[in-house]
Amino acid sequence: MTVITRSNTNWQTLCQKDDLVKHSGVCALLDNEQQVAIFLIDDDSAFTISNWDPAGNANVLYRGLIGDENGEVFVASPLYKERFALSDGRCLDDESLSVTSYATRIEQGQVQVLV
């Protein structure tokens, strides 16, 4: 697990882009307390969502499978397979579920989230 550091007042560095593997997740700590899952997809875009799976009640989303349905990139939970949109955290299978999503950028090789 990577511990993030504050890079300025609004953006926090999670890890280096080189720490990410396309179509795979990495777990990091936001403000040294909340787990987030970071994903890198084909076009070198990075997405960050909460790592907490609300259906399985566990921090496991970074271990989920990345997929695409009609242009919507999602992660499927490794527990009960609910699909969460990486763009906004909504569950594609159950409207009552969602996870927090974070604006994410790659600056000078660093993966950062807006907090």
ABEGO torsion letter per residue (X at the ends): XBBBBBABAABBBABBAAABBBGBBBBBBBGGABBBBBBBBAAGBBBBBBABBAAAGBBAAAABBBBBBGGBBBBBBAAAGBBBBAAAGBBAABAABBBBBBBBBBBGGBBBBBX
